[in-house]
Amino acid sequence: MITKTRKTKETDISVSLNLYGEGKNNINTGVGFLDHMLESFSKHSLIDLDIKCIGDTHIDDHHSVEDVGIVLGSLLSDALYPAKGI
């Protein structure tokens, strides 16, 4: 399980990822549809995800969605690259 965090003026995010997991997840971004999509991604990819986001959703969901994507993408990049033996 690898973990990254990101803290900005708008969000405070922690994401843990196990690329070779079982599809287990614990996701709370404060954005219901984003939670649903990330849970589906985890389940069907068999990637374990633990995501916690505290964001300024009282203003807009944009920052939470964007910053979760940044952290998750960075973790996937770390887990996959350099790709060897494919």
N, C-alpha and C positions, 0 to 999 in steps of 0.2 A: 504494500500500500504506500503510495507516494502522495504527498500533500503540498499544496500551495495556498498562500493567502494573498489577499489584495485589499488594501484599505485606502479609500479615497475620501473626499469630502462627502460624497453621496452614498458610498457603500462600504461594508465591512464583510468580506467573503472568505470562507474557508472551504476548500474542495480537496477531498481525498479520493483516490482512484486506485483500483486493483484491476489491471488490464486482464488478468487471467482469473477472474472471479466466477461467481455463480449468478450474477444478475441481482444481487441484493442491493438495496438502496435505502438511504435515509435522506430525504431531500426536503428542504424548507427554504424557499427563496422569497416567500411573501407574494409571489405571483402564481396564482393557481394553475393557469394554463401552462406556464413554463415548468412547474413542478410535474404536471402530468406528462409532458413531452420528455422530460429528463428521466422520469421513472420508466416510461416505455423504452427509451433508448437503453437504459441500464438492463432492463429485463431481457430485451431481445438481442442485445449484444453480448450478454453474460459478463458485462463489466460492472464490478461493484463500485457504487458511488456513494459518497457521503458529502452532501452539499448544504452549507448554511450561509444564508445571505441576509444581512440586515441592511435594508436600503431605504431610500427616501420615497417609498411608494405612495406616501400621502401627497406627493407632488406628481409623480409619474412613474411608470414601470420601466421606462427606457434604461435608466442607469443600471438597475438590477439585472435586466436581461443582457445588456451589453457586457457588463463586467463579469458576470458568471460565464458568458461565452469566452471572454478573454482568458480567464483562469483555466477553464476546462480545456480549451484549445491548446494552451501552453502545456498543461499536464499530459495531454495526449501526444503532443510533439515530443516531450521528454521521454515518454514511455515507448514510443515507436522508433525514434531516430537516434542514431543512424540505423536504418533498416538493414539487417543482415540475414542471410539464410532464407530469404523469401523465394 
